[in-house]
């Protein structure tokens, strides 16, 4: 999954406005600092930051499984305790590539990443879907649906809104 300069710019601008709510921790413990190379793919939802309860993880996993079954595209949701000093777009791209999100040859994977301690998020899209999930569309999802929920401390609501908007767009364009 390679990202163009526009993708990186959109991620940077979106990250600057993200999570302006007070009270979120700025500096996580070094013991909780994963890197993209150490985080394990355990399913459609990898919630290292524990932003979702068991029911929410199950529901998201079911939604993402049905989405893949119906469209063949793969969407993974990841929350991390830390980006380990890496840029959010670099971290997300490295994770998506390492995990092999999406089909080989189709490059149609999507990773929605949330790093609450650094107040950053990213929607990384494989080249095979860049024409349908454009950078402006993904930035709009983040700024209008995800970030407002995150600012209110409603991470599950923001993640669900992002997932549903991505799925809605892709299902609508499949026809």
URNORFEN-V335741 format. One record per residue. N is the residue number from 1. PSI is psi in whole degrees, -180 to 180 (NA if undefined). OMEGA is omega in whole degrees, 0 to 359 (none if undefined). Layout:
# URNORFEN-V335741
N|PSI|OMEGA, N|PSI|OMEGA
This chain:
# URNORFEN-V335741
1|112|177, 2|147|183, 3|140|179, 4|175|183, 5|-35|178, 6|-41|179, 7|-44|182, 8|-41|178, 9|-45|180, 10|-43|180, 11|-42|181, 12|-48|181, 13|-44|180, 14|-39|182, 15|-33|181, 16|-33|183, 17|-4|190, 18|144|171, 19|53|180, 20|15|180, 21|145|179, 22|157|173, 23|-13|179, 24|140|181, 25|135|179, 26|-34|187, 27|104|180, 28|160|177, 29|142|178, 30|-28|179, 31|-20|182, 32|19|187, 33|92|178, 34|165|168, 35|166|179, 36|-28|182, 37|-16|181, 38|-16|181, 39|130|184, 40|139|174, 41|116|182, 42|3|180, 43|-175|182, 44|-28|181, 45|116|176, 46|103|188, 47|67|181, 48|-33|182, 49|0|178, 50|49|178, 51|-15|184, 52|145|174, 53|175|185, 54|-42|180, 55|-44|180, 56|-41|177, 57|-44|179, 58|-46|181, 59|-45|178, 60|-43|179, 61|-43|178, 62|-46|180, 63|-46|183, 64|-34|176, 65|-45|177, 66|-40|178, 67|-48|180, 68|-41|180, 69|-40|184, 70|-32|186, 71|-17|186, 72|-10|177, 73|149|179, 74|131|178, 75|125|178, 76|141|176, 77|129|183, 78|133|169, 79|138|182, 80|152|177, 81|-24|181, 82|149|172, 83|3|179, 84|36|178, 85|-2|180, 86|154|173, 87|141|184, 88|-39|181, 89|-38|178, 90|-45|180, 91|-48|183, 92|-44|179, 93|-44|179, 94|-41|179, 95|-48|180, 96|-43|180, 97|-43|181, 98|-41|180, 99|-20|182, 100|40|181, 101|129|182, 102|171|182, 103|136|175, 104|135|181, 105|-34|179, 106|-26|181, 107|54|186, 108|34|178, 109|155|178, 110|136|174, 111|125|174, 112|114|184, 113|139|176, 114|127|176, 115|86|188, 116|-32|181, 117|-29|177, 118|0|179, 119|48|180, 120|152|173, 121|167|183, 122|141|167, 123|109|179, 124|132|186, 125|131|176, 126|155|182, 127|-32|181, 128|-16|180, 129|2|183, 130|-31|179, 131|-25|182, 132|-33|175, 133|78|185, 134|162|177, 135|-46|178, 136|-37|178, 137|-47|180, 138|-40|178, 139|-38|179, 140|-43|177, 141|-47|182, 142|-49|187, 143|-30|184, 144|-24|185, 145|-44|185, 146|-55|186, 147|-43|178, 148|-39|178, 149|-42|179, 150|-43|180, 151|-30|179, 152|5|180, 153|13|182, 154|73|185, 155|-42|180, 156|-42|179, 157|-44|180, 158|-43|179, 159|-47|179, 160|-41|179, 161|-42|178, 162|-46|180, 163|-48|182, 164|-37|178, 165|-41|178, 166|-48|181, 167|-45|180, 168|-46|181, 169|-46|183, 170|-39|179, 171|-41|180, 172|-35|182, 173|-4|178, 174|-29|187, 175|NA|none
